[in-house]
Amino acid sequence: MRYKAQLRILGVLAVPLTLCLIKAPLANYPLTLLAFAILAAAVLALWRPSEPPLVMLVVVYQWLQASTKLLHANFMGIPLNDMLVEASFGAEHPVLGALGEATGLSLIGLLALVAGFALAQWQFAPRQKSVSDSPAPAAANSDKVRTRLLLATGAAIAASSVLKSLQYLLPGGVTQILLPLIDLKWAFVFALACQVLRSRQGYGWLVLVCGLEVVLGFASYFSAWKEVILVLALAYFFCRPSFELRRVAAGFGIISVGLVLAVFWTAIKVDQRQFLNRGTGQQVITRGTGESLLNAFDLAAATDAEAYRQAVGQLADRIAYVDFFANALIHVPQVRPHEGGRLWWRAVTHVFTPRILFPNKPPLPSDSEQTMYYTGLLLASGYEGTSISLGYMAESYIDFGSLGMFVPIFLWGYLVGAAICQLIIRFGRSDLVWGAAVVIILNTLILEVAAVKMVGGTLMSIIVMFLLFRFVGASLAANIYNPRPAAA
């Protein structure tokens, strides 16, 4: 079954590949074929019908970020290296030529990440419990299970809101621990979505929960609604692993809703953020939830079709994240030397010197400062409430060059994959445990995240999820799916 489904997926990939090559100049053919070959390799190596496509989500999302410029160039019918590489926020010297190299290195870096994930899956898969050990499928049609999950999800969302309001009042060391607890609600949303999809009942409650998260996300400074779309897509492809046309179409329908919301947010986010921070330029919210939502609705009503059309192009530029890497290729080692592992070492040491134990540890500088240092660009910095990262791919190149950069990426993929496998080995394959793995994987999703933040956020999530299920989560999952009968 697995290999038949994989062949179907490869057949589906042949369609966009053909469309990409129709108008593409010959100069773009090697990179285009490489891009789709790596995507196909990720499908063959990572997709398992009995598991949520967690690491597949990471690879596909980052593949889009690495390939969007290439796909755009193919659509325009021009060589990739003829496109200007220019940073936003007023960079004064666009760079020609390095975009193809940055795209190629990012794609090969993704292949190294896939290899790390796949090695962990292959090594630990024999030790994982079978699907029949999970309490979820046996109880999937129980109305009582759905009710308990719904109540637990509501409690988790409420607790997340309380913790989010407290994080700015507590010391930084405590905040690092709070962040995974704030994101814990996604484990319950994932479990609820899986239960509803399996039982085919309770869709109204699921829509209510997810719709509330989407609406409230537009009252945040960042696009806090996108996580719920990703969690829903993961749950859908987990519970509908068959790649029949109608099921694939329904899954991509969820993703399409996310794209529509992304275009809407792109069109209004500048004005919405100015409203939220009262024009201070800082990443803070000084408005109440109600007035923030009303302003978002007013902006939507005042936005015309032309603005939305421009937002589509802006969104494509935002998804693509190889421009800064291309600038770094020009600047390192010609102007700045390779760092020999300093950036990744900083990421590791930052994790193992938590601020709660080392209160004098200096705060991390704005990512913009590091990006300007290694690219020579002039960007908005932390003084203006902005933090623009190079991304962990570019940082790996800066540390180890165009060959050595793949080693830390492979090791990182193996570490994350092994942590998820160990979580399943120790606590079973219930939907709630898989939901905890979703919380972990969300920290590794985007290509532009700095290594120090990616490593810190992911390892803290791993530690918190293991401790929670060691002392609380396992018994909670048992009570939700298989509660003990009341004593006579």
ABEGO torsion letter per residue (X at the ends): XAAAAAAAAAAAAAAAAAAAAAABBAAAAAAAAAAAAAAAAAAAAABBAABBBAAAAAAAAAAAAAAAAAAAAAAAGBBAAABBBBBBGGBABBBBGAAAAAAAAAAAAAAAAAAAAAAAAAAAAAABBBAAABAAAAAAABAAAAAAAAAAAAAAAAAAAAAAAAAAABBAAAAAAAAAAAAAAAAAAAAAAAAAAAAGBGAAAAAAAAAAAAAAAAABABBAAAAAAAAAAAAAAAABABBBAAAAAAAAAAAAAAAAAAAAAAAAAAAAAAAAAGGAGBBBBABBAAAAAAAAAAAAAABBAAAAAAAAAAAAAAABBAAAAAAAAAAOAAABBBAGGAAAAAAAAAAABBAAABAABBBBBBAAAAAAAAAGBBBBBAAAGBBBBAEAAAAAAAAAEAAAAAAAAAAAAAAAAAAAAAAAAAAEABAAAAAAAAAAAAAAABAABBAAAAAAAAAAAAAAAAAAAAAAAAAAAAAAABBBBBBX
